[in-house]
């Protein structure tokens, strides 16, 4: 742009000065060897300007020719790259439509000259997996694995595909190679959580729980559910082995975990199995006094004997606050039947049917009424049980 302005300025200056120059015409004499050139000053100036513009035109023509030669050399590559973009777009749309056959073909073609071939290869592997083409899927992942940055992603994808196929042992081999730790990526840790649960490897999951808490991989409800499930199963498995193993697992739990109803109930079941009913009843009684719950009410009939009066007295003191609690009334009904007190059991089953009637509660009431010879009332309860189905 600056050159053009300079040229225009020179031309304008020339036009302005030309009358003066013509009025005082001079001449230019050039001698080169045997050649001699003699011309007017104006003609010489005009000639120099024309010569300069001719040089500029020649330079532009040479550059254009060079660009055409270079572009023609790389033109096939550009065509292939453009085609790869088109294939990638086609594959992406096919994935959105879950047209897996078209998606696989398009993504595989797009990977050849695509800008991000890894993206195409992973997408092609996914499409092949959805079609059940495991050989093709593994081929795409092997191609992707050639890139150093894709190693973890390839292993994670392979493990996930193996889990979906039910090949848990092969998935576990890959996850063990990834070595899930606090420094692992979130996808690796979530993959390990899923796999350990499916393999029912609760000890491995137990070791992973602190990392899950620290990294906040699950929300509070999911974390609580997983933690209780894991610890409950570990306690139950320990109770099947030995009392020492049971105590060891119980002591591994934190103070807050040992107060959880489900874990406490599992532990007391284990104690009962080793004839430690006294300790089990003390733990249950303490928990019942501090935080009575539906879990405890449901478990007590299986843990309390007919002669365990202390815990029955604790339950009796809860009647004023739990009179309209169906779980509490059901617990008392079952405990009354332990002592063969059918009349008291009938009263509690009637309360259950009043608060939260179900098929089972009406059926239990009907059976108690039959024992007491109240056949008419029993028939009504049986009908209500049938209607509750």
Secondary structure, 3 states (H helix, E strand, C coil): CHHHHHHHHHHHHHHHHHHHHHHCCCEEEEEECCEEEEEEHHHHHHHHHHHHHHHHHHHHHHHHHHHHHHHHHHHHHHHHHHHHHHHHHHHHHHHHCCCHHHHHHHHHHHHHHCCCHHHHHHHHHHHHHHCCCHHHHHHHHHHHHCCHHHHHHHHHHHHHHHHHHCCHHHHHHHHHHHCCCCCCCHHHHHHHHHHHHHHCCHHHHHHHHHHHHHHCCCCHHHHHHHHHHHHHHHHHHHHHHCHHHHHHHHHHCCHHHHCCHHHHHHHHHHHHHCCCHHHHHHHHHHHHHHCCCHHHHHHHHHHCCCCCHHHHHHHHHCHHHHCCCHHHHHHHHHHHHHCCCHHHHHHHHHHHHHHHCCHHHHHHHHHHHHHCCCHHHHHHHHHHHHHCC
